[in-house]
Amino acid sequence: MVLEQIAQLKTKYRHAWGDRPRWYWMLGLLEEVAELALSLMGLHAGPVEWELLQIATICANWIECREEQ
């Protein structure tokens, strides 16, 4: 089920950052990691699972984007 959720999000956002430089991807990933940390401390509205899904999605899309380049 988790892999299905990641696959759905990956498909939905596949081309969202495709033309962006590496630093943009890194900042997006760091933002989600920060939101995960805040969520773990109860300081962010997003649930931990959602933040983890977003991190996994960014990582998977970033890898595919790099392979295509």
N, C-alpha and C positions, 0 to 999 in steps of 0.2 A: 504494500500500500504506500509506503513512504517513497519508494522508487517511482511509483506511478505519479505521485504528487510532484516530485522533482521533475519528471519527464514532462508533465503538463505545464509547469511553470517555465521550464526550459524552452519549450516550444512557443509559449506565449511571448516570452521576452527574448527570443533568439536573436532578433535583429535590432534590439533596442540600443545597444552600445557598439554594434559591429564596426562602425567607422571611427570609434573613439580611440585615442592613444592609450598606451598601457597605464599611464598614471591615472587616467580617468577610471579604468577598471579597478585599480588598486584603491583609490579613494572610495569607490562604491562598496568594495569589499570591506574596507576598514569601517565604513559607516555602519554596515550591517553587523560587524563584530562588536562595535561599540553598543549598538542597540541590544545585542544579545547580552552583553555584560550588564547593561542597565536593567534589562528584563529579569535577569537572574537575581538582581538586587531588589526587584520590585519597584523600580523607578521608571519603567517604560511600559506603555500599555500593551505592546505586542507580546503575545505569548512566546515562550522560549522555543517551542516547536516551529512556529512561523519564522522566527529569526534564523533558525538552523536551516530551514527549507530555503530561505532566500540566499543564505551563504552558499549552500550546495548548488543552487541554480546558477549563481554568478560564477562559481568555480567551473562548473561543467560548460557553461557557455563560453567562458574565457578560454578554456582549453581548446574547444572546437574552433573558436575564432582564430586562435594562434595557429592551429593546424591548417586552416584555410589560407593563411597568409603565406 
